[in-house]
Amino acid sequence: MSVLEVGDSFPGNVAFSYVPLTAESKDITSCGIPTKFDASTEFKNKKVVLVAVPGAFTPTCQASHLPGFVHNIDALKAKGVERVVVIASNDPFVMSAWGKANYTKDDFIIFASDSELAFSKAIGWTQGDRTARYAIAIDHGKVIYAAKETERGVDVSGADAVLAKL
């Protein structure tokens, strides 16, 4: 696998690990049980945005990157997006807690782990031992936007940039 570009099919065999938000796991201190999220299958029949961040609860990710997606849920839905998947190299428990700390109430935004950077390494978008900061929009299995930040900030991977390309 290599860098994904507009027009490419989203690759097969891509899976992440996440803790589904349930009534039993809604409290930030509850752990839940990690589950496989088969991105390749899920992305075949939906319009989705995959957002990668270097780390949950880190300064730019928490203060600048994630809030844009949380605050633009209605705008994303208006553009036909059915799900946002936020990934990082953190384990699924940390990602779950990050989602709860940011007041997610349902599964429109899923917080998942790119365990051992399997996906990010496969497309060449890592930042040392972390996922790089990037966004990929997929419409029924086809990449319609893919951009990785080359500088600090969220110029090409933030919600505004993604919304402009949908």
C-alpha positions in Angstrom: 0.0 0.0 0.0 1.2 3.5 -0.6 0.0 7.1 -0.1 -3.7 7.4 -0.9 -4.7 9.9 -3.6 -8.0 11.2 -4.9 -9.6 8.5 -7.1 -7.9 5.6 -5.3 -10.1 2.9 -3.8 -9.8 2.6 -0.1 -7.6 -0.4 0.6 -8.9 -3.8 1.9 -7.9 -5.3 5.2 -7.8 -2.0 7.1 -9.1 -2.4 10.7 -8.8 -0.3 13.8 -9.7 -1.1 17.4 -12.3 0.9 19.4 -14.6 0.8 22.4 -18.2 1.2 21.2 -20.1 3.8 23.2 -22.8 2.0 25.2 -25.0 2.8 28.1 -22.6 0.7 30.3 -19.5 2.5 28.9 -20.7 6.1 28.7 -18.9 7.2 31.9 -15.4 8.5 31.2 -14.0 6.1 33.9 -15.7 3.0 32.5 -13.5 0.9 30.2 -15.7 -1.1 27.9 -14.3 -3.8 25.7 -12.2 -3.0 22.6 -13.8 -4.2 19.3 -12.5 -4.5 15.8 -13.7 -1.7 13.5 -13.4 -3.1 9.9 -12.8 0.2 8.1 -12.5 -1.4 4.7 -16.0 -2.9 4.9 -17.5 0.1 6.7 -16.2 2.6 4.1 -17.5 0.7 1.1 -21.0 1.9 1.4 -20.8 5.2 3.3 -19.4 8.6 3.0 -16.9 9.0 5.8 -14.0 11.1 7.0 -11.0 9.5 8.5 -9.0 11.9 10.7 -5.6 11.0 12.1 -4.0 12.9 15.0 -0.6 12.4 16.6 -2.1 11.8 20.0 -5.3 12.0 22.1 -5.3 14.8 24.7 -2.2 16.5 23.1 -2.2 20.3 22.7 -3.0 20.8 19.0 -5.2 17.7 18.7 -7.3 18.7 21.7 -7.4 22.5 21.2 -7.4 22.9 17.4 -8.0 19.7 15.5 -10.8 17.7 17.2 -13.0 20.6 18.1 -13.6 21.5 14.5 -15.1 18.1 13.8 -17.1 18.1 17.0 -18.5 21.6 16.3 -19.3 20.9 12.7 -21.2 17.7 13.0 -24.3 19.2 11.4 -22.3 20.7 8.5 -20.6 17.3 7.9 -24.0 15.6 7.9 -25.3 18.2 5.5 -22.5 17.2 3.1 -23.6 13.6 3.3 -21.0 12.4 5.8 -22.3 9.4 7.7 -19.4 8.9 10.1 -16.1 10.5 11.2 -13.4 8.1 12.4 -10.6 9.7 14.5 -7.5 7.6 14.8 -4.3 7.9 16.7 -1.6 5.6 17.9 -3.1 5.6 21.4 -4.7 2.4 22.7 -8.5 2.0 22.3 -9.1 2.8 26.0 -7.4 6.2 25.8 -9.2 6.9 22.5 -12.5 6.0 24.1 -11.8 8.3 27.1 -10.8 11.1 24.7 -14.2 10.8 22.9 -16.1 10.9 26.2 -14.1 13.9 27.4 -15.1 15.7 24.3 -18.8 15.0 24.9 -19.5 12.6 22.0 -23.0 11.2 22.5 -23.3 8.7 19.7 -21.3 6.8 17.1 -21.2 9.6 14.4 -17.6 10.2 15.6 -15.7 7.1 16.5 -12.4 7.3 18.3 -10.2 4.3 17.3 -6.7 3.1 17.7 -4.3 2.6 14.7 -2.6 -0.2 16.6 1.2 -0.3 16.0 0.5 2.3 13.3 -0.4 -0.4 10.9 -2.5 1.8 8.6 -0.5 5.0 8.9 2.7 3.1 8.2 1.2 1.4 5.2 0.3 4.7 3.6 3.6 6.3 4.7 1.9 8.9 6.9 3.6 8.7 10.3 5.3 11.1 12.6 8.0 9.1 14.3 6.2 6.6 16.5 2.9 8.3 16.1 0.3 8.8 13.4 0.9 11.9 11.3 -1.8 14.6 11.2 -4.0 13.9 8.2 -7.5 13.6 6.8 -9.0 11.3 4.2 -12.5 11.6 2.9 -14.0 8.4 1.4 -17.2 8.2 -0.6 -18.5 4.7 -1.0 -15.0 3.2 -1.1 -13.3 5.9 -3.2 -10.9 8.5 -1.9 -12.3 12.0 -2.6 -9.8 13.9 -0.5 -6.5 13.0 1.2 -4.1 15.5 2.7 -1.3 15.3 5.3 -0.1 18.3 7.3 3.5 19.3 6.4 3.7 22.1 9.0 2.3 22.6 12.5 -1.5 23.3 12.5 -4.6 21.9 10.9 -4.6 23.7 7.6 -5.3 20.7 5.3 -6.6 18.1 7.8 -9.0 20.3 9.9 -12.8 20.3 9.6 -12.9 23.5 7.5 -10.5 22.1 4.9 -12.3 18.8 4.7 -15.7 20.5 4.4 -14.5 22.7 1.6 -13.6 19.5 -0.4 -16.8 17.5 0.2 
